[in-house]
Amino acid sequence: MTNMEIENGLTLVLGGTGKTGRRVVERLEALDVPVRMGSRSASPAFDWAAEATWAPVLRGVEKVYLSYYPDLAAPGAPEAIAAFTAKAVAAGVRRVVLLSGRGEPEARECERIVQGAGLEWTVVRASWFAQNFSEDYLLEPVRAGEVVLPAGEVPEPFVDAGDIADVAVAALTRAGHAGEVYEVTGPRALTFAEAVAEIGRAAGREIAFVPVSADDYAAALKEHGLPGDVIGLLTYLFTTVLDGRNAAPADGVRRALGREPRDFAAYARETADSGVWTC
């Protein structure tokens, strides 16, 4: 197979409406690869909490983009990944690309489950998504002009979700990526304060960053009505993953795609131009 040839087997994209899944679907469709969406709103529907929905979406599938909701660090994730992977093997799936989290011990356990399942596998181990500032829980604080987080001076090499999708699609459609673990990050590390400042410059307005303790952050989330499991997960990610273990940029995008990853400043400019951060 040459580098230009595309493998066109039916591909299941779990989390097909999410930050990375949506981009994976768009790229696969642009390559004329048949895609099945794995989400609660799709038909057939897929729900991680309802195991009866798994077999119908796996029928006839050759490859799977495996992203777990809400996160591989969440309680019960290894058990769910093991059960789903077993069903995938039984259904005849031959290749899995797992979206994993950088610096998460629980995610490493899930990686080992997939790696030992008897499938072709690729792990895309991602740092903190840049798009969390524009497509997730940080969007409204950015719009309001004040981002309050339990994140201090530890830098993070924020990765663009488009780079994650590009790496995943390469692994799903081209030879040469089986057995690879790609740590995907941006090209440089920024503190959250520096990232918010870059967003402010791109948006042309003042956006404050306010560091708080993990306890105060959890209390504020509770006041806003977030469920306890979500509060626990977010607090864990900020206090554990953002302890400096992930501060150094990695070379996963370059190894997988032969190009440099997208810089956070480019993400900020493009997103500001879209108007999503306008008050």
C-alpha positions in Angstrom: 0.0 0.0 0.0 1.4 3.4 -0.9 1.1 6.4 1.4 -1.7 7.9 -0.8 -4.0 4.8 -0.6 -6.9 5.0 1.8 -8.4 2.0 3.6 -12.2 2.4 3.2 -13.7 -0.1 5.6 -16.8 1.0 7.6 -15.5 3.0 10.6 -17.4 3.6 13.8 -16.6 7.0 15.5 -17.6 7.0 19.1 -18.3 10.4 20.5 -19.1 11.5 16.9 -20.6 14.8 18.0 -17.8 15.7 20.4 -14.8 17.9 20.0 -12.5 15.3 18.4 -15.2 12.8 17.1 -16.9 15.5 15.0 -13.7 16.4 13.4 -12.8 12.7 12.7 -16.2 12.2 11.1 -15.7 15.3 8.9 -12.3 14.1 7.7 -13.3 10.6 7.1 -16.3 11.7 5.0 -14.1 14.0 3.0 -12.0 10.9 2.1 -15.2 9.0 1.1 -14.7 6.6 4.0 -18.0 5.1 5.2 -18.7 6.3 8.7 -21.1 5.2 11.4 -21.7 7.8 14.2 -21.6 6.5 17.7 -23.7 8.8 19.8 -27.0 8.8 21.7 -28.6 10.9 19.0 -27.5 8.6 16.1 -29.4 5.7 14.6 -28.7 3.1 15.9 -28.0 4.9 19.1 -24.9 4.3 21.2 -24.7 5.0 24.9 -21.7 4.0 27.2 -24.2 3.5 30.0 -26.4 1.1 28.1 -24.4 -2.0 27.0 -27.3 -3.3 24.9 -26.6 -0.4 22.4 -23.1 -1.6 21.7 -23.6 -4.6 19.5 -25.9 -2.9 16.9 -23.4 -0.1 16.2 -20.5 -2.6 15.9 -22.3 -4.7 13.2 -20.2 -4.7 10.0 -17.6 -2.3 11.4 -13.9 -2.8 10.5 -12.4 0.1 12.5 -13.3 2.1 15.6 -12.3 5.5 16.8 -12.6 4.8 20.5 -13.3 7.8 22.7 -14.8 7.3 26.2 -17.2 9.7 27.8 -16.7 11.6 30.1 -13.0 10.6 30.4 -10.8 7.6 30.8 -10.0 8.8 34.3 -13.7 8.5 35.3 -14.7 5.6 37.7 -15.7 2.5 35.7 -13.8 3.4 32.5 -11.4 0.4 32.5 -14.3 -2.0 32.9 -16.3 -0.3 30.1 -13.3 -0.3 27.8 -12.6 -4.0 28.5 -16.3 -5.0 27.8 -16.6 -2.9 24.7 -13.3 -4.1 23.3 -14.3 -7.7 23.8 -17.6 -7.0 21.9 -15.6 -5.3 19.1 -13.3 -8.3 18.7 -16.4 -10.7 18.7 -18.0 -8.4 16.0 -14.9 -8.7 13.7 -13.4 -5.3 14.2 -9.7 -5.4 13.2 -8.4 -1.9 14.1 -9.0 0.5 17.1 -7.6 4.0 17.6 -7.9 4.9 21.2 -8.1 8.5 22.4 -6.3 8.6 25.7 -5.3 11.2 28.2 -1.7 12.3 28.8 -0.5 11.8 32.3 -3.6 9.9 33.6 -2.8 6.5 35.3 -6.3 5.3 34.7 -6.0 6.1 31.0 -2.8 4.0 30.9 -4.8 1.0 32.3 -7.3 1.5 29.4 -4.5 1.6 26.9 -3.2 -1.7 28.2 -6.6 -3.3 27.8 -6.9 -2.2 24.2 -3.3 -3.2 23.4 -3.9 -6.7 24.7 -7.2 -7.3 23.0 -5.8 -8.9 19.8 -6.6 -6.0 17.5 -4.5 -3.6 15.5 -4.3 -0.7 17.8 -3.0 2.9 17.9 -3.1 5.1 21.0 -3.5 8.9 20.6 -2.5 10.2 24.0 -3.6 13.9 24.1 -2.7 16.8 26.3 -5.3 19.4 27.3 -7.5 20.5 24.4 -7.3 24.1 23.2 -11.0 23.8 22.3 -12.0 23.5 25.9 -11.9 27.3 25.8 -14.4 27.5 23.0 -16.5 24.3 22.8 -16.8 23.3 26.5 -17.1 24.4 30.0 -14.7 27.3 29.6 -16.6 29.0 26.8 -19.0 31.0 29.0 -16.3 32.2 31.4 -14.2 33.5 28.4 -17.3 35.3 27.1 -18.0 36.8 30.5 -14.4 38.1 30.7 -13.2 36.1 33.7 -11.8 32.5 33.8 -11.5 31.1 37.3 -9.6 27.8 37.6 -7.4 25.9 40.1 -4.4 26.2 37.8 -1.3 28.1 38.8 2.0 28.5 37.1 2.4 24.9 35.7 2.4 25.2 31.9 0.5 22.9 29.6 1.2 22.3 25.8 -2.4 22.7 24.7 -3.2 20.5 21.7 -5.6 21.5 18.9 -8.5 19.1 18.4 -7.9 19.3 14.7 -4.4 17.8 15.2 -5.9 15.0 17.2 -8.4 14.3 14.5 -5.7 14.4 11.8 -3.6 11.8 13.7 -6.6 9.6 14.4 -7.7 9.6 10.7 -4.2 8.8 9.5 -4.2 5.8 11.9 -7.7 4.7 10.8 -7.1 4.9 7.1 -3.4 4.4 6.4 -0.9 1.7 7.0 2.1 2.2 9.2 0.5 3.3 12.5 -0.4 0.0 14.1 1.3 -0.4 17.5 2.2 3.3 17.8 1.6 5.5 20.9 1.4 9.1 19.7 1.7 11.7 22.5 0.0 14.7 20.8 0.6 18.2 22.2 1.0 21.7 20.9 4.5 23.0 20.0 4.9 25.0 23.2 3.6 25.1 26.8 1.6 27.9 28.3 0.2 28.5 31.7 -3.6 28.9 31.8 -3.0 32.6 32.5 -0.9 32.9 29.4 -3.4 31.0 27.3 -6.2 33.3 28.5 -4.1 36.3 27.7 -3.6 35.0 24.2 -7.3 34.6 23.8 -7.9 38.1 25.0 -5.4 39.5 22.5 -7.0 37.6 19.7 -10.5 38.6 20.7 -9.4 42.3 21.2 -10.7 42.6 24.8 -9.6 42.1 28.4 -10.2 38.6 29.8 -9.0 38.0 33.4 -7.6 34.8 34.7 -8.2 34.2 38.4 -6.4 31.2 40.1 -8.3 29.6 43.0 -7.8 26.6 45.3 -9.3 23.2 44.3 -11.7 23.4 47.2 -13.0 26.8 46.2 -13.3 25.7 42.6 -15.3 22.6 43.6 -17.6 24.7 45.8 -18.2 27.1 42.9 -19.1 24.3 40.5 -21.5 22.8 43.1 -23.2 26.2 43.4 -23.7 26.2 39.7 -25.5 22.9 39.9 -22.9 20.6 38.3 -23.2 16.9 39.3 -20.9 15.5 41.9 -19.2 13.1 39.5 -18.4 15.9 37.1 -17.0 18.1 39.9 -14.9 15.2 41.1 -13.5 14.5 37.6 -12.7 18.2 36.9 -11.0 18.7 40.3 -9.0 15.5 39.8 -7.8 16.6 36.4 -6.7 20.0 37.6 -5.0 18.8 40.7 -3.4 15.6 39.3 -2.8 16.0 35.6 -1.7 19.6 35.9 1.0 19.0 38.4 3.9 19.4 35.9 4.0 15.9 34.6 2.7 17.0 31.2 4.6 20.3 30.9 7.0 19.3 28.1 5.7 19.2 24.5 5.8 15.9 22.8 6.5 14.8 19.2 3.4 12.7 18.4 1.9 15.0 15.7 5.3 15.2 13.9 5.8 11.4 14.1 2.3 10.6 12.9 1.9 13.3 10.2 5.4 14.6 9.3 4.5 18.2 10.2 4.5 20.5 13.3 1.5 20.8 15.5 -0.7 23.8 15.4 0.2 26.6 17.8 -2.2 27.9 20.4 -2.0 31.4 19.0 -3.3 30.2 15.6 -6.2 28.5 17.4 -7.0 31.7 19.3 -6.9 33.9 16.2 -9.2 31.6 14.1 -11.6 31.1 17.0 -11.8 34.8 17.7 -12.5 35.4 14.0 -15.5 33.0 14.2 -17.2 35.3 16.8 -17.8 32.5 19.3 -16.1 34.5 22.1 -18.1 37.7 21.4 -20.1 38.7 24.5 
